[in-house]
Amino acid sequence: MSGLSLYAHKIVGDQILTMGRWMSLHIADPTDFGSSANEVPTAGTNYSRFDVQGLMSPFDLSSGRSTLLGVINIGPPPAGVDWGLIVFAGFWDAQDGGNMIMSGPLQTAQDIFAGKQFRLLPGQFTIGKTP
């Protein structure tokens, strides 16, 4: 079975970052189908997808991966209710609804209780070619 070269991963990945700029948070793998069934709900939770435009690095030619360069804070306000254990993030082409472009697991899951804010620091999230 053949696969994409690292150069192709970079070209495709960089294009994907321009399409899928809205980060979603999930309590389970959204799967390759791009399911929003396990996404944190928006009604009464103080959650909405986060615009990551300019916060992810270009895809690296040697690894085929993109890394978080900036800080992501979802909130304030903090969570209005318990969101659950956040284990995956997705990238979507719309702030609400739309199509999931890609997804990946968080390096460290975060349990978000009411009154807590979701936060990722630079380097705490990468996405792209599986090592």
Secondary structure, 3 states (H helix, E strand, C coil): CCCCCHHHHHHHHHHHHHHCCEEEEECCCCCCCCCCCCECCCCCCCCCCEECCCCECCCCCCCCEEEECCCEEECCCCCCCCCEEEEEEEEECCCCCCCEEEEEEEEEEEEECCCCCEEECCCCCEEECCC
